[in-house]
């Protein structure tokens, strides 16, 4: 079980690092979505300790980041 948690957390961190490395041409909203997904995934993994929690946290964080990063008109 611990090995699975470590693998999930390592995968999330690696994906976050790769995603943030490609942020140069992203819009503000896209950056907010990516950051929200990364933070949500880390929080979901920390709170639940399961892969489902990590994925759920990433989804919720991405949606919140997307809405926070909206252009205000």
C-alpha positions, 0 to 999 in steps of 0.5 A, a space after each residue: 500500500 505504501 509503495 502505491 501511495 509513493 508511486 501515485 505521489 511521484 507520478 503527480 509531482 512528475 506530471 506537475 513539473 512537466 506541465 509547469 515547464 511548458 507554461 511559457 505559452 499558456 494563458 493565465 487561465 490555463 496556468 491557473 487550471 494546471 496549478 489548481 490541478 496540481 495542488 488539488 492532486 497533492 491535497 487529495 493524496 494527502 487527505 485520502 491516501 488513495 489514487 481515487 482521492 488524488 484523481 478527485 482532488 486534481 479534478 476539483 482543483 482544476 475546475 477551481 483553478 479554471 474558474 479563478 483564472 477567468 478573464 474579468 470583463 
